[in-house]
Amino acid sequence: MTPAIVLAEKVGIDFEVLSYDHDPQSTAYGLEATAKLGVPAEQIFKTLVVKLDAKQLAVAIVPVTGNLNLKHLAKALKAKKAAMAASDEVQRSTGYILGGVSPLGQKKLLPTVLDTSAENFAQIYVSAGKRGLEITLAPKDLLTLTRGISAPIAQT
């Protein structure tokens, strides 16, 4: 049981956990989840940790089919610039390893932005905190649990 699942159970939201056998050779974690779970790629979202103005960490959640637009993220969080955080900072701040970073149950609650494309779905999939483990939940529940906002931060 991961901190993400514990949090979802604790607050009583409607969710489901799906698992698959993670291939240790795979580095395209979201696309691997798409293939192994048979879920449309547009519904699977990756969790990225960034550094705002070279100091504050934040979380961006975008579809695995696209990329994060750092300028749009910085604007959404009222920062001058955003850059990807170093892997050691990600692990230290979230408690999760790369490829298994969940937006839920992180050690420290960070400013979080969910791409507006999530609004097209009743349920989306995000990492449940471990490679090979996904949690599906409503975008509005994800925003509530992370105290996040929604903004157009993805680019295809």
Secondary structure as UniProt FT lines:
FT   HELIX           3..11
FT   STRAND          15..19
FT   TURN            24..25
FT   HELIX           29..37
FT   HELIX           41..43
FT   STRAND          44..52
FT   TURN            53..55
FT   STRAND          56..63
FT   TURN            64..65
FT   STRAND          67..68
FT   HELIX           70..76
FT   TURN            77..78
FT   STRAND          82..84
FT   HELIX           87..94
FT   TURN            98..99
FT   STRAND          112..115
FT   HELIX           116..120
FT   STRAND          124..130
FT   TURN            131..132
FT   STRAND          133..137
FT   HELIX           139..146
FT   STRAND          149..151
FT   STRAND          154..155
//
